[in-house]
């Protein structure tokens, strides 16, 4: 069995996210469901961390715990050295959901302004930031459009722009490209890496695609279900600049292989 | 053949088919209704004509019988053309204002005058009911206590026959000291005072659809839409103004359209048991006192026209608002 806790011991000063012995049990009508058990994880500034695993392994739940959308029933977790709730109030992270979740009655521009309005930025600052993030996700000129006038990939980019608008240091993404076709997905993965390199943000990224996880990440967290737990944490030694065809190199395939092994090991627990 | 040559006629014929496709079904349904109506009116009025024929001991050909059955003064079921003529005569054919006791007043022979007296309380009642409905819905969505306590009462209120409590409301409201004081002070006229109980009864019927529709609308945002607000640490009021309320707008318009029709029914019902002198309800009542079936039917049609117009105005408003909110054209 892999001991994920050992990977944590190299204590870097002030990790962005640190989880220790994290437990989360949901009470349901069919009895308690162990969504997370004994999760230990450290994420440092500027890392791109993927959470991968089959459905029900708790990867989304873990991301939601980091975002303070769920609260653990045991263990500790800190975000920027404070509780997730406190971090959220300090606008520590932007969250991108699986569905773009743009409000249909707002134009793209207005959707990106939504967090800015809530957080009380002044008008001029709002306009400046909308311009900046639209450029960052390659959507200049689409600000006045309504969501339904954009393709699925463009909508997801707009939703990323919305998460970037208030300039949080952490970007949490829950299967943001899961509903898109492979070609669009490749393209967006490439763009996301560019964006990451340009902004230096810490990114937590949930996926169930092995190539996507390996292509994007500096660290891959492999999880398995019932109870949701971490089975392996893989530090990727791929260079940070990654053209799409890096996916055919032996190094890439070796990491992908290890991820697959980790996923298989997780399944061995099932009867 | 060149495109330019075919374009004109092709487009014209396409437009014609489009028109036919839209208008033809409506027209055929209308024709069918009128045909059935004529048939029914013929069958129901014939007895009286035959009876008259016998009493006066005259002979009539079938054609004459049909003609007589269609032109009775107080038919059991007036023929469409009689109703149409009555509506024409009491709208275009009558002045809206007339002189009486040296001053200009509304003319009670004019149907538009009566429609006006029904429409104002309807619109006022609709405004009160709509506002109240939205307010209750907001409370219900935000407070569990209100959800459990208000909704059953709102439903119960609609099971009470409005015809039974309308006179009570009229008596109570007409004797409200505050209202009488307002009349004495000259703040409102006597006519306006009469309008108040009608508007209240109308709002009683019209608030309910708005409550139901708005509660559904305010609860329509998905879990992920609400989660997004939580990630911004948005306050309850921010979530309300920026998410719940805009999400509820399509629901609001749907229920407003139901509500305004109910408001009109409410006003007419309020006029029935209270001996109102003006209004479509009053017109219905006098029609039934004197067996003026044509007058009853023309008042009914006027009410239907008013309801259709009100709903259409709301529909137009809905299109404008939803278009501004990014709805697909």
Interface residues (C-beta under 8 A of the other chain):
Chain A: X67 X68 X69 X88 X89 X91 X93 X94 X95 X97 X98 X99 X101 X103 X104 X105 X106 X107 X114 X115 X117 X118 X119 X146 X147 X148
Chain B: X224 X225 X227 X228 X229 X230 X231 X232 X233 X234 X238 X242 X243 X246 X247 X249 X325 X326 X328
